[in-house]
Amino acid sequence: MALYGSHFFEAVQTSGFFPDGKFFVDGVPKNGLTPADIKAKFNATRRDPNFDLKSFVLDNFNFEQKEFTYLPDPNIPIAEHITRMWDHLTLAPVQPTAHSSLLPLQHAHVVPSPRFSEPYYWDSYFTLRGLIADSQRLIREGRIPEAFKLRQLAAGMVQNFADMIDEYGFIPNGARTYYLDRSQPPVFALMVRELGKLAPSAMTTYLPQMMAEHSFWRDGADQLQPGQAHRRAVMLEDGSVLARHWSDIDLIIGNEGDDAGEEKEWDADRHEPSRLREEAFHVDEKTAANSDTDAALALRAAAESGHDFSTQRWSEDGMTLETMRTPDILPVGLNALLYMNERIIAQAAGQAGERGAAGYYRQLARDRKTAMRKHMWDPEAKHFADYLWRERRKSPVRSSDTAFPLFARMASGKQARRVEQAVREDLLVPGGIRTTATETGQQWDNHIWAPVAMVAVEGLDNYRSPLGRLASADSPLAVPLKPIAACLRNGRGRLADIIANRFMRTVQNNYQMDGEIWEKYRSNGQRGGGGEYKVQRGFGWTNSAWAVFAERRREQQLRIPRPFRLPGH
């Protein structure tokens, strides 16, 4: 929003008129007014005794929020409910009007819930997985046009992100101008891989964009010396390079934003309003005012992580936003995803006949795997942990990110066994798998989330025995079991079944109570809470996880070797 940083913007965002700070920054000036026009009107009238700020805002801005038009009906089977929800969550291509904060999108896209009028980066990978899984069910039921529509939607989402990489050099947090300072966990290559299972040419088609995005995450790495950092790249004392989350807000507002070569001495300007998140301005202002660190940068970087927020992981004291130190942390999940990126790009480069590039990315993957096993594997705690690179030690926090190296197939068999034990000890709960074991009031602590469940289940599946692919006694689908099944599954296979089935039961139990599928759930399986906005219904990636797990269960029962393909795909 071009009004960001003005007295008018600060007055509105600190007024409390709108309980959700995102509401105002998604507004669009009325009647062709420019931001300069609005600031001039505001300055000319704000000292009038009869001036009312809320009325001024409503008189000069249009606010459009998508609302669901369906009536919740728990009597509709949940699988069919999910299929119907795609239409409610799908928005048309976007050509933004003047002074809108929306970014242009040439293809239809899926949003998480009515609160959001734009797609979000890492949400979209898990959503794409759900679209493809749901299309499988529709094909079996003979509903080919509906299945084809879902797959076209998935392909369009990939193209939208490719367009963003071409335009901005990376994929923003979400399709809004106020997200252009940061990205989210890099899953574009994973989306391309999934699309490539249906249309193999996708791997080479999107190779340039996969390479470009990887360069964004590794920018400056080749110029670093041990102990230095530049943007998202950090070189450790042994010369290995790993990644962190960051925000380019200082580059955007014209300040020097990296800390390559030395520790930046932040002055009073670290709390200047122009560095706070536009969509969460008021809460960030309060946090920054009570922080002795660069809270504005740490909050933005944590938003890039997708885990916004987990004070257990991102804060020094484990409890408060004021002590957040996100740029000082090298996350397990982020680096596992970059390892996957490097492997996928190497594969695509090989298919394209670019042998030199394929070898380069394979070497990057090997180097990252070696560094992660050295710096992130904790042999005493027996799990993968985030790395505190300035302190040269592993984080003591056990989080669900410990499953990411299994998801990426980069853990050893022994490490996988230890991770399985760690998850059972601290993270397995009645509702599924939780993010962390401590309640902090933040939504990414001690909560159950769809992407966490999907990563854990697929990661554990990667290390299970081939004979373990049979139905589980913990299934909410009440499928009869063969008595021998329990004897054939190994521990990781059983745990994957338990997590998937508990998650499905959590979603289904809540659906039967209120006809809704929720953004997140508490560890006991009830509707979730916490965070900067009320818990959302809808919900894109939760629908997807249920659909993916249902398809997984069916494939276990019938041993289907691979997805059906539509004609021409």
C-alpha positions, 0 to 999 in steps of 0.5 A: 500500500502506497500509504504505508509509512504515512501518518494516515496509515499509522492512525488507521492501523493503530485505531482499533477500528478493524480487529484484523490489520489485514482488512485495511491494507487490502482496501482500494481507494474509491473513485480513482483517488490516488494515495496522494489525494487521500493523504491530502484530504486527510491532512486538510480535514483531520483537525476539524472538530467533527472529523471521524477517522473511521467514516473517512476511511469507509468514505474513501476506500472499497473493501471486498472480502470473499464470504462463503455462500454454502451452509455447513451440512455434516450430512454430506460425506466429508470427501464430497464436501472437500470436492465442493469446497474447491469452487468456494476457495477458487478465485479468478485471474487477477488484473489489479485495479490502480493502487490495489495491493494485489499482484497480477495473476494470469490463472485461477488460483486457490486461496486458503479461506475467506480471510485471504483474497490471494494465494499463499506460497507454501500453502499452495504446494499442499493444496496442489497435492490435495487437488491431485488426490481429489481428482483421483477419486473423481476419476474412479467415480467417472467424474472426468470433467471435474477431475480435469478441472482440478488438474487444470487448476493445479497447473495454473497455480504452478504457472502463476508462481513461475510468472512471479519468479520471472517478474520478481526473481522469487515467489512472495509470501503471498500475492500482495505488494506488502509481501514483496520483502519475503518469500515462504518455504521454497516448494515451487520445485516440489510443485513442479515435481508433482505436476511432472507426474501428470505431465512429464514435460513440466520438469524441463519447462520450469527448469529456468524458474526452479534455477532462478528461485534457488539463486534467490535463496543462495544469493551471495553465498559464493562471496561469503567467508566463514562466520558471515551471512548475506540475506538468506545464506550463512557460511558456517565456520567449517565453510559449509553453507546453510540457509536462514529466513530473512526479510529484504525490507531494508533493501525495499525502503532504501537501507542497507539490509544485510550483515555480511562480514560483521554484526550490524549495530542497530540504532533507534531506527530499527523500530521505525514504523516503515519496517513493521509489517503493514498487515500486522502494524499495530501488534508489531509496533507493540512488540518492537517497542518492548524489544531490545532486538531488531523485532521488525526484521525478526517478525518478518523473517518468521513470517517467511518461515510459514510458522508465524509464530512459534516462540518456542522456535524463534524466540530466545526465551521460548515464550515472547515475541519480543525476544525473537531472533529468527535470522540467527536460526538455521531451520531444519525444514528450510534446509531440507526443502532446499536439498529437495530443490537441488535434487529436483533441479539436478534431475530436471537438468539431466532430462534437459541434457544440461549435464554440467548443471545437473552435476552442480546441483547434485554437488550442492545437495551432497554438501547440504546433506553433509552440513545438515547431518553434521550441524543439525543432527543431535546424537544425544537428543536423537532428533534433527534440530534447528542450528543457532549459527551465531552461538555455534550450537543446536537448538534444544527445542524439539519440533515437528521439523525433525521429520523434514529430513525424512520427507527429503530422504536425506536421513540415515536409517538409524536417524529415521529410527531415532526420529520416529522415537522422538516423535512418539515421545513428544509430538504424537498426541490424540489429535495427530502430530503437534508442532512443538510440545509447549503451549505458548499461546502462539498458533504454531506451538502445540497445534496440529497443522495439515502440512506438518502431518503431511510431511511427517507421514510421507517422511515416515513412509519413505523409511517404512518396509515395502510390506508395511503398506497395508491398512491400519487398525487406527483407521477412521474409515473403519476398513477391515484389517487382515490380522497379518498387517500389524506384523508386517509394518515396521515402526515408522510405517505404523507411526505414519498410519497413526498420525494420518489416521488420527489427523483424519479422525480429528478433521472428521470429528470436528466436521461432524460437529459443525460441518466445517474443516478448520485451519488448525486444531489443538493437540486434543483434536479440538478446533485450534486458536491463537495467532493474529486472527480468528481461526479460519474455516475452509480450509485449503491445506486441511482439505488437502491433507484429508484427501491425500491421506484418504488416497494413501489409505486406499492405495495401501489397501489396493496396492495401486502402483501410481496415479491414473492419468487423464488422456493427454497428460 
